[in-house]
Amino acid sequence: MSNFVFVVDTNGQPLNPVPPGQARRLLKLQKAAIYRRYPLTIVLKYTVSAPQVQPHQLKIDPGAKVSGLAIVRDDKVIWGAELTHRGQQIKHDLASRRALRSHRRNRKTRYRQPRFLNRTRKLGWLPPSLESRVENILTWVNRIRRYVPITGISQELVKFDTQAMQNPEISGIQYQQGELAGYEIREYLLEKWGRKCAYCNAQNIPLEIEHIHPRSKGGSSRVSNLTIACRHCNEAKGNQELKDFLAQQPELFDRIAKQAKQPLKDAAAVNSTRWQLFNRLKETSLPVEIGTGGQTKYNRTRLELPKTHWLDAACVGLVSQLKILTAGPLLIQASGWGSRQICQPNKYGFPIRHKTRCKEFFGFKTGDMVQATLPTGKFAGTHRGRLIVRASGVFEMISPTGKVSPVRHKYCRAIHHNDGYTYTLSTCVQ
């Protein structure tokens, strides 16, 4: 079963989401119409005066590259999504722009004095690559609230308890030996070492925590001295020093020694965005429940659920049991609204062409998802994909099977206008 379908009445009032089968019956009986494709929302053709809405909890698992979203109603997961961020692309674009400007200042052209020391940053400032992740999640929180009667939000506030990892007894012996014992450390090590054996790169098998410098020879249990390994490699290493164990593999020894020294700054950067997200979520006036990454993993392991971002989101906070009523999430990828750069330079920074300021032609914009029925030609037939528009009205389409060109505007029917995100086409309603 796919995700539940969001429902609003004719006044835009959010109602309880319904299963896909019930939504199809309402559409077939012409009691409703499609209001939005992503997320799939239908609008009733009448007003519901006294709706009997149920409480819905929106759960969020923020991640560095992919964030998980889930809606839970009465211990049932009725909707899930995985949101892929574009922070790395933003960082690359800013670095490219900075390089072009620096190159222009140093050429034999008009001198542009570099600007710095004349700008101030507000309290809580984040780099654009991290700020975009917070804004992406808030955008989808606000969208979901428009179509679903959300009564509370759950957020994984702290991915790794860095204090507990450095000193496991910082919160007492009960914390160290309780139900969450070892989960914070293990989850961090899995993220740090790519969820595979540090020695043989084996993955999708049980992995064990292993001391790089053996404890029998004075090694500590700090995370800088820990790695993960499969049982075979762990037993083969035993209490040998890493240099002796990898004497015949110097490159592997250098890689492990370098990676083991990586500080906890990555975890701190993730946690900094989570705190800002938490403060922004509190502004919604909804109650916000918080949890840690170790608690999320404990819930997922106890319920025997697979490791996915949207199921991690469903396991955030206090969870007694869960029933999964959806087979797969909606895959969302942040794509942005395109570049505002009018002058396009070559690789040396010299201008070679200029783009028009007009973004819309014949009612379509680049990034719009359409269905095109081409009567003749090499690509005759019906295609679905995203448009690349031109002023001539002869467009190009990027479909799951490849590029379709030419596509004239008169053969296109809009499915979903560009909103800064791309979606999996398989979730589109016929």
C-alpha positions as CSV (number, residue, x, y, z in Angstrom):
1,M,0.0,0.0,0.0
2,S,1.3,3.5,-0.8
3,N,1.1,6.6,1.3
4,F,-2.3,7.7,2.6
5,V,-3.9,10.6,0.6
6,F,-4.3,14.0,2.2
7,V,-7.9,15.4,2.1
8,V,-9.2,19.0,2.4
9,D,-12.8,20.2,2.1
10,T,-13.9,22.9,-0.3
11,N,-12.9,25.6,2.2
12,G,-9.3,24.2,2.5
13,Q,-9.9,22.7,6.0
14,P,-7.6,19.7,6.6
15,L,-9.3,16.4,7.3
16,N,-8.1,12.9,8.1
17,P,-5.9,11.4,5.4
18,V,-7.6,8.4,3.7
19,P,-6.2,5.2,2.1
20,P,-5.5,5.3,-1.6
21,G,-8.5,3.0,-2.4
22,Q,-10.9,5.4,-0.7
23,A,-9.4,8.3,-2.5
24,R,-9.9,6.6,-5.8
25,R,-13.6,5.9,-5.0
26,L,-14.2,9.6,-4.1
27,L,-12.5,10.6,-7.4
28,K,-14.5,8.0,-9.4
29,L,-17.8,9.2,-7.9
30,Q,-16.8,12.8,-8.6
31,K,-17.1,13.8,-5.0
32,A,-13.6,15.0,-5.0
33,A,-10.9,16.3,-7.3
34,I,-7.1,16.3,-7.3
35,Y,-5.9,19.4,-5.5
36,R,-2.2,18.8,-5.5
37,R,0.0,16.0,-6.9
38,Y,3.0,16.2,-4.5
39,P,2.1,15.4,-1.7
40,L,-1.0,13.8,-3.2
41,T,-4.0,15.8,-1.9
42,I,-7.7,15.7,-2.9
43,V,-10.3,18.4,-2.3
44,L,-13.9,17.5,-1.5
45,K,-16.6,19.2,-3.5
46,Y,-18.5,20.0,-0.4
47,T,-18.0,21.6,3.1
48,V,-17.5,19.5,6.2
49,S,-19.1,21.6,9.0
50,A,-18.0,19.6,12.0
51,P,-15.1,17.3,11.0
52,Q,-14.2,14.4,13.4
53,V,-10.4,14.8,13.0
54,Q,-8.0,12.5,14.8
55,P,-4.6,13.6,16.3
56,H,-1.7,13.2,14.0
57,Q,2.0,13.4,15.0
58,L,4.5,14.6,12.5
59,K,7.9,13.0,13.2
60,I,11.2,14.3,11.8
61,D,14.6,12.7,11.6
62,P,17.0,15.5,10.3
63,G,20.1,14.2,8.5
64,A,23.2,15.7,6.9
65,K,22.1,14.6,3.4
66,V,18.7,13.0,3.7
67,S,16.0,13.8,6.3
68,G,13.1,11.5,7.1
69,L,9.5,12.6,7.6
70,A,6.6,10.4,8.9
71,I,3.0,11.0,10.0
72,V,1.8,8.7,12.8
73,R,-1.8,8.3,13.8
74,D,-2.7,5.9,16.7
75,D,0.6,4.1,16.5
76,K,0.1,3.6,12.7
77,V,2.5,5.1,10.2
78,I,0.2,6.4,7.4
79,W,2.7,8.6,5.4
80,G,6.4,8.8,4.9
81,A,8.9,10.8,2.9
82,E,12.6,11.1,2.5
83,L,13.9,14.7,1.7
84,T,17.3,14.9,0.0
85,H,19.1,18.2,0.7
86,R,21.3,20.2,-1.7
87,G,23.8,21.6,0.8
88,Q,26.8,20.3,-1.1
89,Q,25.6,21.9,-4.3
90,I,25.1,25.2,-2.6
91,K,28.6,25.0,-1.2
92,H,30.0,24.2,-4.6
93,D,28.1,27.1,-6.3
94,L,29.3,29.6,-3.7
95,A,32.9,28.4,-4.0
96,S,32.6,28.7,-7.8
97,R,31.3,32.3,-7.6
98,R,34.0,33.2,-5.1
99,A,36.7,31.8,-7.4
100,L,35.3,33.8,-10.4
101,R,35.2,37.0,-8.5
102,S,38.7,36.5,-7.1
103,H,40.0,35.8,-10.6
104,R,38.3,38.9,-12.0
105,R,39.9,41.1,-9.4
106,N,43.4,39.8,-10.3
107,R,43.1,40.1,-14.0
108,K,44.1,43.1,-15.9
109,T,40.6,44.5,-15.9
110,R,38.7,47.0,-13.7
111,Y,39.8,46.5,-10.2
112,R,37.1,45.4,-7.8
113,Q,38.1,45.9,-4.2
114,P,37.3,42.8,-2.2
115,R,34.6,43.3,0.5
116,F,35.0,41.9,3.9
117,L,34.9,43.3,7.5
118,N,31.9,45.4,6.5
119,R,29.2,42.7,7.1
120,T,27.6,41.5,10.3
121,R,26.0,38.2,11.0
122,K,22.9,37.8,13.1
123,L,22.9,35.7,16.2
124,G,22.7,32.0,15.4
125,W,23.9,32.5,11.8
126,L,24.5,29.3,9.8
127,P,26.4,28.8,6.5
128,P,24.0,28.8,3.5
129,S,24.6,25.1,3.0
130,L,23.3,24.3,6.5
131,E,20.6,27.0,6.5
132,S,19.1,25.4,3.4
133,R,18.6,22.1,5.2
134,V,16.7,23.8,8.0
135,E,14.6,25.8,5.5
136,N,13.8,22.6,3.5
137,I,12.4,20.9,6.5
138,L,10.4,23.9,7.7
139,T,8.9,24.2,4.2
140,W,7.6,20.7,4.3
141,V,6.4,21.0,7.9
142,N,4.3,24.0,6.8
143,R,3.0,22.2,3.7
144,I,1.9,19.2,5.6
145,R,0.2,21.3,8.2
146,R,-1.9,22.8,5.5
147,Y,-3.3,19.4,4.4
148,V,-3.2,17.3,7.7
149,P,-4.5,18.2,11.1
150,I,-1.2,17.9,12.9
151,T,-1.4,18.1,16.7
152,G,2.3,17.6,17.6
153,I,5.8,17.4,16.3
154,S,8.5,14.9,17.2
155,Q,12.1,15.7,16.3
156,E,15.4,13.9,16.8
157,L,17.1,16.8,18.5
158,V,20.6,15.3,19.2
159,K,22.1,12.8,16.8
160,F,24.9,11.8,19.1
161,D,25.3,12.4,22.8
162,T,28.9,13.5,22.5
163,Q,29.3,13.9,26.3
164,A,28.2,10.4,26.9
165,M,30.6,9.1,24.2
166,Q,33.6,10.8,25.7
167,N,32.7,9.9,29.3
168,P,30.0,7.1,29.5
169,E,29.4,7.7,33.2
170,I,28.7,11.4,32.9
171,S,25.0,10.7,33.6
172,G,25.4,8.0,36.1
173,I,25.8,4.2,36.1
174,Q,22.0,3.8,35.3
175,Y,22.5,5.7,32.0
176,Q,25.6,3.6,31.1
177,Q,23.9,0.3,31.9
178,G,20.3,1.1,31.0
179,E,18.4,0.2,27.8
180,L,20.3,2.8,25.7
181,A,23.7,1.6,26.8
182,G,26.1,1.6,23.9
183,Y,23.6,2.9,21.3
184,E,25.0,6.4,21.1
185,I,28.5,5.2,20.6
186,R,27.6,2.4,18.2
187,E,25.4,4.7,16.0
188,Y,28.2,7.3,15.8
189,L,30.8,4.7,14.9
190,L,28.5,3.3,12.1
191,E,28.1,6.8,10.7
192,K,31.8,7.6,11.0
193,W,33.1,4.4,9.3
194,G,30.4,4.2,6.6
195,R,28.5,1.2,8.1
196,K,31.1,-1.3,6.9
197,C,34.1,-3.1,8.3
198,A,37.2,-0.8,8.7
199,Y,39.5,-3.6,7.6
200,C,37.8,-5.6,4.8
201,N,34.9,-3.2,3.8
202,A,32.3,-5.9,4.4
203,Q,28.8,-4.5,4.9
204,N,25.3,-5.7,5.5
205,I,26.6,-8.1,8.2
206,P,26.8,-7.8,12.0
207,L,29.6,-5.4,13.0
208,E,31.4,-5.3,16.3
209,I,33.0,-2.4,18.2
210,E,36.8,-2.9,18.1
211,H,39.6,-1.1,19.9
212,I,42.3,0.2,17.6
213,H,44.9,0.2,20.4
214,P,44.1,-2.9,22.4
215,R,42.8,-2.5,25.9
216,S,45.1,-5.2,27.1
217,K,48.0,-2.8,26.1
218,G,46.6,0.3,27.7
219,G,44.1,1.4,25.1
220,S,41.1,3.6,26.2
221,S,37.4,3.3,25.3
222,R,37.2,6.8,23.8
223,V,35.6,7.1,20.4
224,S,39.0,8.1,18.9
225,N,40.3,4.6,19.7
226,L,37.2,2.7,18.5
227,T,36.2,1.4,15.1
228,I,33.8,-1.2,13.8
229,A,34.9,-4.6,12.3
230,C,33.3,-7.9,11.3
231,R,33.8,-10.9,13.6
232,H,36.4,-12.5,11.3
233,C,38.6,-9.3,11.3
234,N,38.1,-8.6,15.0
235,E,39.2,-12.1,15.9
236,A,42.1,-12.0,13.4
237,K,43.4,-8.8,14.9
238,G,43.0,-9.9,18.5
239,N,45.3,-7.8,20.7
240,Q,47.8,-6.9,18.0
241,E,48.8,-3.3,17.4
242,L,47.2,-1.9,14.3
243,K,50.7,-1.3,12.7
244,D,51.6,-5.0,13.2
245,F,48.2,-6.3,12.0
246,L,48.4,-4.2,8.8
247,A,52.1,-4.5,8.2
248,Q,51.5,-5.8,4.7
249,Q,48.8,-3.1,3.9
250,P,50.4,0.3,4.6
251,E,47.8,2.2,2.6
252,L,45.0,0.7,4.7
253,F,46.9,1.5,7.9
254,D,47.3,5.1,6.9
255,R,43.6,5.5,6.0
256,I,42.4,4.0,9.3
257,A,44.9,6.0,11.4
258,K,43.8,9.2,9.7
259,Q,40.1,8.5,9.9
260,A,40.3,7.5,13.6
261,K,41.7,11.0,14.4
262,Q,38.7,12.8,12.9
263,P,37.2,14.9,15.7
264,L,33.5,15.1,16.7
265,K,33.1,18.4,14.7
266,D,30.8,16.7,12.2
267,A,28.5,15.6,14.9
268,A,28.6,19.1,16.5
269,A,27.7,20.7,13.1
270,V,24.7,18.4,12.7
271,N,23.6,19.2,16.3
272,S,23.9,22.9,15.7
273,T,21.4,22.8,12.8
274,R,19.1,20.6,14.9
275,W,18.9,23.2,17.6
276,Q,18.0,25.9,15.2
277,L,15.4,23.7,13.7
278,F,14.0,22.9,17.1
279,N,13.7,26.6,17.9
280,R,12.0,27.3,14.6
281,L,9.6,24.4,15.2
282,K,8.6,25.8,18.5
283,E,7.4,28.9,16.7
284,T,4.6,26.9,15.1
285,S,2.9,26.8,18.6
286,L,2.6,23.0,18.4
287,P,4.0,20.8,21.2
288,V,7.5,19.5,20.1
289,E,8.7,16.2,21.4
290,I,12.4,15.5,21.3
291,G,14.6,12.4,21.3
292,T,18.2,11.3,20.6
293,G,19.7,9.2,17.8
294,G,20.4,6.4,20.3
295,Q,16.8,6.3,21.4
296,T,15.6,6.2,17.8
297,K,17.9,3.3,17.0
298,Y,16.8,1.4,20.1
299,N,13.1,1.8,19.1
300,R,13.8,0.7,15.5
301,T,15.9,-2.3,16.7
302,R,13.2,-3.4,19.2
303,L,10.5,-3.2,16.6
304,E,12.7,-5.0,14.1
305,L,12.3,-2.4,11.4
306,P,14.7,-1.9,8.5
307,K,17.2,1.0,8.5
308,T,15.6,3.8,6.4
309,H,15.3,7.5,6.9
310,W,11.5,7.6,7.0
311,L,11.2,4.7,9.4
312,D,13.9,6.3,11.6
313,A,11.6,9.3,11.7
314,A,8.7,7.2,12.8
315,C,10.8,5.8,15.7
316,V,11.7,9.2,17.1
317,G,10.6,9.9,20.7
318,L,8.6,7.6,22.9
319,V,7.3,4.7,20.9
320,S,5.6,1.6,22.3
321,Q,4.6,0.0,19.0
322,L,4.2,0.8,15.4
323,K,2.1,-0.5,12.5
324,I,3.4,0.4,9.1
325,L,0.4,1.1,6.7
326,T,2.5,2.4,3.8
327,A,5.0,0.4,1.7
328,G,7.2,3.2,0.6
329,P,7.9,6.9,1.1
330,L,7.6,9.8,-1.2
331,L,11.1,10.6,-2.5
332,I,11.7,14.4,-2.5
333,Q,14.9,16.1,-3.6
334,A,15.6,19.8,-3.2
335,S,16.5,21.2,-6.6
336,G,16.3,24.9,-6.0
337,W,14.6,27.5,-8.3
338,G,17.4,27.8,-10.8
339,S,20.2,30.3,-11.1
340,R,19.6,34.1,-11.2
341,Q,22.9,34.6,-13.1
342,I,22.2,36.4,-16.3
343,C,25.7,36.5,-17.7
344,Q,27.2,33.0,-18.3
345,P,31.0,32.9,-18.4
346,N,33.4,30.3,-19.8
347,K,35.9,28.4,-17.6
348,Y,38.2,31.4,-17.6
349,G,35.5,33.8,-16.3
350,F,34.9,35.7,-19.5
351,P,31.2,36.3,-20.5
352,I,30.1,34.2,-23.5
353,R,26.3,34.5,-23.4
354,H,23.4,36.2,-21.7
355,K,20.1,34.6,-20.6
356,T,16.8,36.3,-20.9
357,R,15.1,37.6,-17.8
358,C,11.8,35.9,-18.7
359,K,11.3,32.6,-16.9
360,E,8.0,31.6,-18.3
361,F,7.0,30.8,-21.9
362,F,3.6,29.7,-23.1
363,G,2.5,29.0,-19.5
364,F,5.4,26.7,-18.7
365,K,8.6,27.2,-16.7
366,T,11.8,25.1,-16.6
367,G,11.3,22.3,-14.0
368,D,7.5,21.9,-14.6
369,M,6.3,18.3,-14.7
370,V,4.1,17.7,-17.7
371,Q,2.5,15.0,-19.8
372,A,3.3,15.4,-23.5
373,T,1.4,13.4,-26.1
374,L,3.5,13.6,-29.3
375,P,1.5,12.7,-32.5
376,T,4.5,12.0,-34.8
377,G,8.2,11.8,-35.0
378,K,10.9,9.6,-33.3
379,F,9.3,10.1,-29.9
380,A,5.7,9.6,-30.9
381,G,3.5,8.6,-27.9
382,T,2.9,9.8,-24.3
383,H,5.8,10.9,-22.1
384,R,6.0,12.3,-18.6
385,G,8.9,14.3,-17.3
386,R,10.3,17.8,-16.5
387,L,10.6,20.5,-19.1
388,I,13.4,22.7,-20.2
389,V,11.6,25.7,-21.8
390,R,12.7,28.0,-24.6
391,A,11.2,31.2,-26.0
392,S,10.5,29.5,-29.4
393,G,7.9,27.1,-27.8
394,V,10.0,24.0,-28.7
395,F,10.9,22.5,-25.4
396,E,13.0,19.6,-24.2
397,M,11.8,17.0,-21.7
398,I,13.9,15.0,-19.2
399,S,11.9,11.7,-18.6
400,P,12.9,8.6,-16.6
401,T,13.9,6.9,-19.9
402,G,16.1,9.8,-21.1
403,K,15.8,13.1,-23.1
404,V,12.8,13.7,-25.3
405,S,13.1,16.4,-27.9
406,P,11.5,18.3,-29.6
407,V,8.4,18.8,-27.4
408,R,6.1,21.6,-28.6
409,H,4.2,23.5,-26.0
410,K,0.8,22.7,-27.5
411,Y,1.2,19.0,-26.8
412,C,2.0,19.6,-23.1
413,R,-0.4,19.3,-20.2
414,A,0.8,20.4,-16.8
415,I,0.9,17.9,-14.0
416,H,2.8,19.7,-11.3
417,H,4.4,23.1,-11.5
418,N,8.0,23.6,-10.4
419,D,8.1,24.3,-6.6
420,G,11.8,23.9,-6.0
421,Y,11.7,20.1,-5.5
422,T,11.7,17.0,-7.6
423,Y,9.8,13.9,-6.9
424,T,9.7,10.2,-7.9
425,L,7.5,9.9,-11.0
426,S,6.2,6.5,-10.1
427,T,4.1,8.2,-7.3
428,C,2.1,10.3,-9.9
429,V,-1.6,9.5,-10.2
430,Q,-2.7,8.6,-13.7
